[in-house]
Amino acid sequence: MKTVKPEIWKEELAEFKEKTELFYAGEMDKGSYKGFSGKYGSYAQRSGKENMLRLRMTAGRMTKEKLKFIADMAEKHQIDLIHLTTCQTVQLHNLKPDAVFDIMEQALDHGIVTMGGGGDFPRNVMMSPLSGTEEEYFDVLPYAEAAADYLMNFINAEKMPRKLKVGFSNGPANVSHATFRDLGFAARPDGLFDVYSAGGLGANPKFGVKVAEGINPDQVLYYIRAMWETFRAYGNYENRAKARTRYMQETLGQDGYRKAFLEKLEGVYQSGEDLTIEMNENGITKTGDGSLAEGQWISQQKQPGLYRCHYYPIGGSIKPYKFREIYDIIRDMDQVELRLSPDESLYVINLTGREAQKVQKVLSDGARTVFETSVACIGASICQVGVRDSQKLLQSAVKAVRDADLPDGVLPQIHISGCPSSCGTHQIGAIGFRGGVKMIDKKPQPAFVLFYNGCDRQGSEQMGKEIGVMLEEDIPQFLIELGSTVRDSGMDFAAWVHRMPEGVERIASSYLR
């Protein structure tokens, strides 16, 4: 198995710099630049005056070295907005070209790759963020990291799908959505993987097709290669709107797709190329020191005496100075690192009780309730393709719920996407919103489509039911009425929905347009 070296990517940065300078000089249009720059993990923002840059964090893992690098760059370039994404990456925003060039190149020296962060390329490999630290079927981190290294060989491959998202789950919580990715590896109690393929959110969402059961984990790379070969043969790469693996379910049918995938897999094995993963044991060796910790966002790891702290910046928009604060507090703590979660939060793991109490003080400015852990994409104020400002909606909703003094538990974590691309994963939230427009008296009004009762847990997966359209200005009041009704019942949201399965739709009905 080959690993692409940083020097290779550095050789390609000159072309990115050339095209970026042409764009800012007005000699390249936004659409052409977007088609080019995505390969490098960077896009021009909606204003056309600044860029964003996406830092890949394989499996959501952020070492101290990577943490320090982000802190250094945030200070050096006076970055004012950083967003944690639902694909376990870090997005730096409002960057001038020189900052993009500098960060992109220096990142490679710190084990951070931006290549393939956008465009028609393999995206960041995702993983259950607590793999290796929680009760699980087995630790999937080594396989996720091996997959990420291998996938970098496909950055310049021909006929790639418009995105290729690969995920690994360590148990039925399915936090990484392994059962509905382009390619997903779902751990089993027997130490093997089930493999799912041709799934995905966004427009025309699909759950994955189970193409294999009980594969040995060291065989993962063969399935990645087969995924590429299958898309080359059957994917609609001539129509960008359908250049995603999930559309092969429509053209081939599920049985036909499974048959096609397995035929390509057999061909990969017959090629004689050795893609077996060689395991290196690098597990957690740290143990507790007898100190204890407790707090709302502190929980115990499976390692005796170790803890993790959970931090939810509202909407995933983390203050840039936070990276320095976290680094300063953990830099001398043995084996401590960060894990980014697909709900735009982060964990600090491998802490003794005493260390956990120190870290939690630094993270005390995050979400206070389950509702405040809600997910929102970066939104239309920044994103070129965004329709609505999902961050603005979430901020308005959080303020309204706080002002109403609703107790924790009466509202769930909600998911907000600014457009059908589903970067806020609205289809799998207990409540989800997707940005849109509603014509009122022949005038377009900011609005969101309401989704209800989505679920990502393996075995219970379902896309949220589309309920109707709600004006943006009415959503905070809808949430207040919903939360107040649940509060008055004396139950939490989950229990209330179980008792009143039509309750959300009934309350929403008076707000729909």
matplotlib code that plots the C-alpha trace (Angstrom):
import matplotlib.pyplot as plt

x = [0.0, 1.4, 1.1, 1.2, 3.9, 3.4, 6.1, 3.8, 1.0, 3.3, 4.2, 0.6, 0.1, 1.8, -1.2, -3.7, -1.8, -1.8, -5.5, -6.4, -4.5, -6.3, -9.7, -9.0, -7.7, -11.1, -9.7, -11.5, -15.2, -16.5, -17.9, -14.7, -12.7, -15.0, -14.6, -10.9, -10.3, -12.3, -9.6, -7.4, -10.0, -10.7, -13.6, -14.4, -17.1, -20.3, -18.9, -16.2, -13.7, -12.4, -11.8, -12.5, -10.1, -11.1, -8.6, -9.0, -8.9, -8.9, -11.5, -12.0, -8.7, -6.8, -3.4, -1.7, 0.5, -2.4, -4.2, -1.2, -0.9, -4.4, -3.9, -0.8, -2.4, -5.5, -3.2, -0.8, -3.6, -6.1, -8.7, -12.1, -14.3, -13.7, -16.4, -16.4, -18.2, -20.5, -17.7, -15.3, -13.2, -12.1, -13.1, -11.2, -13.2, -12.8, -9.2, -7.3, -5.3, -1.9, -3.3, -4.8, -1.4, 0.5, -1.8, -2.3, 1.4, 2.4, -0.4, 1.3, 4.3, 2.0, 0.2, -2.8, -4.0, -6.4, -6.2, -9.6, -11.4, -14.0, -14.8, -15.0, -12.6, -12.5, -13.6, -12.5, -12.8, -15.3, -15.4, -17.3, -15.4, -14.9, -13.6, -11.1, -12.4, -16.0, -17.8, -17.8, -17.6, -13.9, -11.7, -12.0, -9.5, -6.6, -8.7, -10.1, -6.6, -5.4, -8.4, -7.7, -4.1, -5.1, -7.8, -5.3, -4.0, -7.4, -7.1, -6.0, -7.9, -10.2, -14.0, -14.5, -18.0, -18.8, -18.0, -16.8, -17.5, -16.3, -17.3, -16.5, -18.8, -17.8, -21.3, -25.0, -25.1, -23.8, -22.6, -20.5, -23.5, -21.6, -24.8, -25.6, -22.3, -20.9, -19.0, -19.4, -17.9, -20.1, -18.4, -19.9, -19.7, -17.5, -14.8, -15.7, -17.3, -20.5, -20.1, -22.6, -22.4, -24.1, -25.8, -25.8, -27.8, -28.4, -30.8, -32.5, -31.1, -30.5, -29.6, -26.7, -26.9, -25.3, -22.8, -20.9, -21.2, -18.6, -15.4, -12.0, -11.1, -7.7, -9.5, -11.0, -8.9, -10.0, -13.6, -12.5, -10.8, -13.9, -16.1, -14.0, -14.1, -17.9, -18.4, -16.1, -18.2, -21.7, -21.7, -23.2, -20.1, -21.3, -24.2, -23.0, -26.4, -26.3, -22.6, -23.0, -22.8, -26.4, -27.8, -26.4, -29.2, -31.7, -30.1, -29.1, -31.5, -30.2, -29.7, -28.1, -25.8, -24.7, -23.9, -21.9, -20.0, -19.1, -18.0, -15.6, -14.4, -13.5, -11.6, -9.6, -8.6, -7.7, -5.4, -2.9, -2.3, -1.8, -4.0, -4.1, -3.8, -0.9, -1.9, 0.2, -0.9, -1.0, -3.7, -4.2, -1.7, -2.5, -4.3, -6.1, -4.4, -7.3, -8.7, -12.4, -14.3, -18.0, -19.9, -22.6, -20.3, -17.7, -18.1, -16.0, -14.0, -13.7, -10.1, -10.1, -9.9, -9.9, -12.4, -13.4, -14.8, -17.4, -17.6, -20.4, -19.7, -23.1, -23.7, -20.1, -18.8, -15.9, -14.0, -10.5, -8.8, -10.3, -7.7, -4.9, -6.8, -7.3, -3.7, -2.2, -4.2, -3.5, 0.0, 1.7, -1.0, 0.0, -1.8, -4.5, -5.9, -9.1, -11.8, -14.2, -17.7, -20.2, -22.5, -20.0, -18.8, -15.4, -14.1, -10.9, -10.0, -7.7, -7.9, -7.4, -10.2, -8.0, -7.2, -10.8, -11.8, -9.2, -10.2, -13.9, -13.3, -11.8, -14.9, -17.5, -18.8, -20.4, -23.9, -25.9, -28.7, -29.4, -31.2, -28.1, -26.1, -28.1, -26.3, -26.2, -24.1, -22.1, -25.0, -25.8, -24.0, -20.8, -21.6, -22.0, -24.7, -26.5, -30.1, -30.7, -28.5, -28.7, -26.3, -28.5, -31.6, -30.0, -28.7, -32.2, -33.8, -31.3, -31.9, -35.7, -35.5, -33.2, -35.5, -38.5, -36.5, -37.4, -35.7, -33.2, -34.7, -37.9, -36.4, -34.2, -31.0, -32.2, -30.4, -30.4, -29.2, -29.1, -30.0, -30.7, -27.0, -27.7, -24.4, -26.5, -27.8, -31.4, -32.9, -31.6, -32.6, -35.5, -36.4, -34.7, -35.0, -33.8, -33.5, -35.8, -38.1, -41.9, -43.9, -46.2, -48.4, -46.1, -43.0, -40.3, -39.9, -37.1, -38.4, -37.4, -38.8, -39.6, -38.5, -39.6, -38.5, -35.3, -32.9, -29.4, -29.1, -28.2, -31.2, -33.6, -32.4, -35.1, -35.1, -37.2, -40.7, -41.2, -43.9, -44.2, -42.8, -42.4, -41.3, -38.0, -39.4, -41.9, -39.6, -38.4, -42.0, -42.8, -40.0, -41.1, -44.6, -43.3, -40.9, -43.6, -46.1, -43.5, -42.5, -46.2, -46.5, -43.9, -42.0, -38.8, -39.0, -38.4, -41.0, -43.5, -43.1, -43.4, -46.7, -47.8, -46.3, -48.5, -47.8, -45.0, -47.0, -50.1, -48.2, -46.4, -49.6, -50.5, -47.1, -47.0, -47.5]
y = [0.0, 3.4, 6.5, 9.9, 12.0, 15.7, 16.7, 15.4, 17.7, 20.7, 20.4, 21.0, 24.1, 26.4, 25.9, 26.6, 29.8, 30.9, 30.3, 31.9, 35.1, 35.1, 34.8, 37.7, 39.8, 39.3, 37.2, 34.0, 33.7, 32.3, 29.1, 28.2, 28.9, 26.7, 23.9, 24.1, 25.1, 22.3, 19.8, 21.8, 22.0, 25.7, 27.7, 31.3, 32.4, 34.0, 37.5, 36.6, 38.5, 35.8, 32.0, 29.2, 26.3, 22.8, 20.9, 17.1, 15.4, 11.7, 9.9, 13.1, 12.7, 15.8, 15.3, 18.0, 18.8, 19.5, 21.4, 23.7, 24.2, 25.5, 27.7, 29.1, 29.8, 31.4, 33.9, 34.5, 35.3, 36.7, 34.2, 35.2, 32.2, 28.5, 25.9, 22.2, 20.2, 17.2, 15.4, 15.8, 18.4, 22.0, 24.9, 28.1, 31.1, 34.7, 34.0, 36.3, 34.5, 34.8, 33.2, 30.3, 29.7, 29.8, 27.6, 25.0, 24.5, 24.5, 22.1, 19.4, 19.6, 18.9, 15.9, 17.9, 17.6, 19.9, 18.1, 16.5, 18.5, 19.5, 18.8, 15.4, 13.6, 11.2, 13.3, 13.0, 9.5, 9.4, 7.3, 7.0, 9.7, 7.7, 4.6, 3.0, 4.7, 3.5, 0.2, -1.0, -4.0, -3.1, -0.1, 0.9, 3.7, 1.7, 0.8, 4.3, 5.7, 3.1, 3.8, 7.5, 7.0, 4.7, 7.0, 9.8, 7.8, 8.5, 12.3, 12.4, 9.3, 9.5, 9.2, 9.7, 10.3, 13.9, 13.0, 9.8, 9.6, 6.6, 5.9, 3.5, 2.7, 0.9, -0.1, 0.4, 4.1, 4.6, 8.1, 8.2, 7.0, 4.0, 2.4, 5.3, 6.5, 6.0, 3.2, 2.2, -0.3, -1.2, -3.2, -6.4, -8.1, -10.9, -8.4, -8.3, -5.6, -5.5, -3.4, -0.9, 1.0, 3.5, 5.5, 9.2, 12.2, 15.3, 15.4, 12.1, 10.4, 6.7, 4.2, 2.0, -1.4, -4.2, -5.6, -7.9, -9.4, -10.5, -9.3, -9.4, -5.8, -6.1, -6.4, -2.9, -1.5, -4.1, -2.9, 0.7, -0.2, -2.1, 0.9, 3.0, 0.3, -0.1, 3.7, 3.8, 1.1, 2.1, 5.6, 8.5, 10.7, 12.6, 14.2, 16.1, 16.1, 12.3, 11.8, 10.2, 6.5, 6.4, 6.9, 3.5, 2.1, 3.6, 2.4, -1.0, -1.8, -2.9, -6.5, -5.5, -3.0, -5.7, -8.1, -5.4, -4.5, -8.1, -8.7, -5.7, -6.9, -10.3, -8.6, -6.6, -9.8, -11.5, -8.6, -9.9, -6.5, -6.8, -4.4, -6.2, -3.8, -4.4, -3.7, -1.6, -1.8, 1.8, 1.5, 3.7, 2.7, 5.5, 4.6, 6.7, 8.1, 7.6, 11.1, 11.5, 13.9, 14.8, 17.3, 17.7, 17.0, 14.7, 10.9, 7.9, 6.0, 2.2, 2.6, 2.5, 5.9, 7.9, 10.5, 12.5, 16.1, 16.9, 20.4, 21.8, 25.2, 26.5, 25.5, 24.1, 27.6, 27.6, 30.7, 30.6, 31.4, 28.2, 26.1, 27.9, 27.6, 23.9, 23.3, 25.2, 23.2, 19.7, 20.1, 18.4, 15.8, 12.3, 10.7, 13.4, 14.3, 15.7, 13.8, 15.7, 14.4, 14.5, 16.6, 19.5, 19.0, 17.8, 15.5, 15.8, 12.2, 10.2, 12.5, 11.6, 12.9, 15.8, 16.6, 16.4, 19.0, 21.4, 20.9, 21.3, 24.8, 25.8, 24.3, 25.9, 28.3, 25.7, 24.3, 24.2, 21.9, 19.1, 21.6, 23.8, 21.0, 21.3, 21.1, 23.7, 24.0, 27.2, 28.8, 31.0, 34.1, 32.3, 29.3, 29.9, 27.3, 28.0, 29.2, 30.2, 31.2, 28.2, 29.6, 32.7, 30.5, 28.4, 31.5, 33.0, 29.7, 29.3, 32.9, 32.4, 29.1, 30.6, 33.7, 31.3, 29.5, 26.1, 23.3, 20.9, 17.8, 19.3, 19.9, 17.6, 18.2, 19.6, 19.6, 22.6, 22.6, 25.8, 23.9, 20.4, 19.5, 18.3, 19.5, 19.9, 16.3, 17.5, 14.2, 12.2, 14.6, 14.1, 17.5, 18.9, 22.0, 22.5, 26.0, 27.2, 30.0, 30.4, 32.8, 34.9, 37.4, 36.8, 37.8, 35.3, 34.9, 33.2, 29.7, 26.2, 22.8, 20.9, 17.3, 15.0, 11.7, 10.9, 8.4, 7.3, 4.3, 1.1, -1.1, 1.8, 4.1, 6.3, 9.6, 12.3, 12.8, 16.0, 17.9, 21.2, 24.7, 27.1, 30.8, 31.4, 34.1, 31.6, 28.8, 30.1, 30.4, 26.9, 25.5, 27.5, 26.1, 22.6, 22.8, 24.4, 21.6, 18.9, 20.7, 20.9, 17.1, 16.4, 14.3, 14.8, 15.0, 11.3, 10.1, 12.7, 11.7, 8.0, 8.9, 11.5, 10.4, 12.9, 15.7, 17.5, 17.5, 18.8, 21.7, 22.4, 22.5, 26.0, 27.3, 25.7, 27.8]
z = [0.0, -1.0, 1.1, -0.7, 0.7, 1.5, -1.0, -3.8, -2.8, -2.4, -6.0, -7.0, -4.9, -7.4, -9.8, -7.0, -6.2, -9.9, -10.3, -7.0, -8.0, -11.3, -9.6, -7.2, -10.1, -11.8, -14.6, -13.6, -12.8, -9.6, -11.1, -12.9, -9.8, -7.7, -10.1, -9.8, -6.1, -4.5, -5.2, -2.8, -0.1, -0.6, -2.0, -2.5, -0.1, -1.2, -1.0, -3.5, -1.3, 0.9, 0.9, 3.2, 3.7, 4.9, 7.0, 6.8, 10.2, 9.4, 11.6, 13.5, 15.3, 16.2, 17.9, 20.0, 17.1, 14.8, 17.6, 18.1, 14.4, 14.1, 17.2, 15.6, 12.3, 13.9, 15.7, 12.8, 10.3, 12.8, 11.8, 13.2, 12.3, 12.5, 12.0, 12.9, 10.2, 10.2, 8.2, 11.1, 9.5, 10.5, 8.2, 8.4, 7.1, 5.9, 4.7, 2.3, -0.5, 1.2, 4.4, 2.4, 0.6, 3.8, 5.8, 3.0, 2.6, 6.2, 7.1, 5.2, 7.5, 10.4, 9.0, 7.9, 4.2, 2.5, -0.9, -1.8, 0.8, -1.8, -5.4, -7.1, -4.7, -1.7, 1.3, 4.9, 6.2, 9.1, 12.3, 15.5, 17.4, 20.6, 19.0, 21.3, 24.4, 24.8, 25.1, 21.5, 19.2, 18.5, 17.8, 14.2, 14.2, 12.7, 9.7, 9.2, 9.2, 6.7, 4.5, 4.5, 3.5, 0.6, -0.6, -1.1, -4.1, -5.8, -5.7, -9.3, -10.4, -13.4, -13.3, -9.6, -8.2, -7.3, -3.7, -2.2, 1.5, 3.5, 7.1, 9.9, 12.9, 16.0, 17.1, 16.5, 17.4, 13.9, 14.6, 11.4, 9.3, 8.0, 6.8, 4.4, 3.1, -0.4, 1.4, 5.0, 7.3, 10.3, 13.1, 14.4, 17.8, 16.2, 15.3, 11.6, 9.3, 7.4, 4.3, 2.9, -0.3, -2.6, 0.2, 1.1, 2.3, 0.2, -2.7, -3.3, -0.1, 0.0, 2.6, 1.6, 0.0, 2.2, -0.3, 2.1, 5.6, 8.0, 6.2, 7.9, 8.8, 7.1, 3.8, 3.8, 1.1, -1.4, -1.0, -1.5, -4.8, -5.8, -5.1, -7.5, -10.1, -9.8, -10.3, -13.3, -14.9, -13.9, -12.5, -14.3, -14.2, -17.3, -15.4, -12.3, -10.8, -10.7, -10.3, -6.9, -6.1, -4.7, -8.2, -9.2, -7.0, -9.4, -12.6, -11.4, -8.6, -5.2, -6.3, -9.5, -7.7, -5.2, -8.0, -9.9, -6.8, -6.0, -9.6, -9.4, -6.0, -7.4, -10.1, -7.6, -5.8, -9.0, -10.0, -7.5, -5.9, -2.1, -0.3, 3.1, 6.0, 8.3, 11.9, 14.2, 17.9, 19.2, 21.8, 24.9, 27.6, 30.1, 33.3, 35.9, 39.0, 41.3, 41.0, 40.1, 37.9, 37.4, 35.4, 32.8, 29.8, 31.6, 31.1, 31.9, 29.3, 29.2, 30.4, 34.2, 35.8, 32.5, 31.4, 28.4, 28.2, 25.6, 24.1, 22.0, 20.5, 19.4, 15.8, 15.6, 15.3, 17.7, 18.8, 17.2, 20.5, 22.0, 20.2, 22.0, 25.4, 24.9, 23.8, 26.7, 29.2, 27.6, 26.2, 29.1, 29.7, 28.6, 25.6, 25.6, 22.2, 20.6, 18.6, 16.4, 16.2, 13.3, 15.4, 15.2, 18.7, 20.0, 22.8, 24.8, 25.7, 27.9, 30.9, 34.5, 36.8, 37.9, 34.3, 33.3, 35.9, 34.6, 30.9, 31.6, 33.0, 29.7, 27.9, 30.1, 27.4, 25.3, 25.0, 28.3, 27.2, 24.7, 22.4, 22.4, 21.0, 17.7, 14.4, 11.7, 8.5, 7.9, 6.1, 3.1, 4.5, 3.6, 1.5, -2.3, -2.7, 0.5, 0.4, 4.0, 6.9, 9.1, 11.7, 12.1, 12.6, 15.3, 17.1, 17.1, 18.3, 21.1, 22.3, 22.2, 24.1, 26.7, 27.1, 27.5, 30.3, 29.0, 31.0, 29.5, 27.8, 26.5, 23.1, 21.2, 19.2, 15.9, 12.6, 10.2, 6.6, 4.6, 1.3, 0.0, 0.2, 3.7, 5.3, 8.5, 8.1, 8.5, 7.3, 10.3, 13.1, 15.5, 14.0, 10.9, 8.8, 5.2, 3.8, 1.1, -0.1, 0.3, -1.9, 0.1, -1.9, -4.8, -2.8, -1.8, 2.0, 3.9, 4.9, 5.9, 5.2, 8.4, 8.7, 11.6, 13.2, 11.4, 12.9, 12.2, 14.6, 12.9, 12.5, 13.0, 10.3, 8.7, 6.8, 8.5, 7.2, 5.3, 7.1, 5.3, 4.9, 7.8, 7.6, 9.2, 11.5, 12.9, 13.8, 17.2, 18.3, 17.1, 19.1, 22.2, 21.9, 21.4, 24.3, 26.6, 25.7, 26.5, 29.8, 30.9, 30.3, 32.9, 30.4, 28.4, 24.6, 23.8, 26.3, 25.1, 21.5, 22.4, 24.2, 21.5, 18.2, 16.3, 18.7, 16.8, 13.6, 15.4, 16.9, 13.7, 11.6, 12.8, 11.6, 8.2, 5.1]

ax = plt.figure().add_subplot(projection="3d")
ax.plot(x, y, z, "-o")
ax.set_aspect("equal")
plt.show()
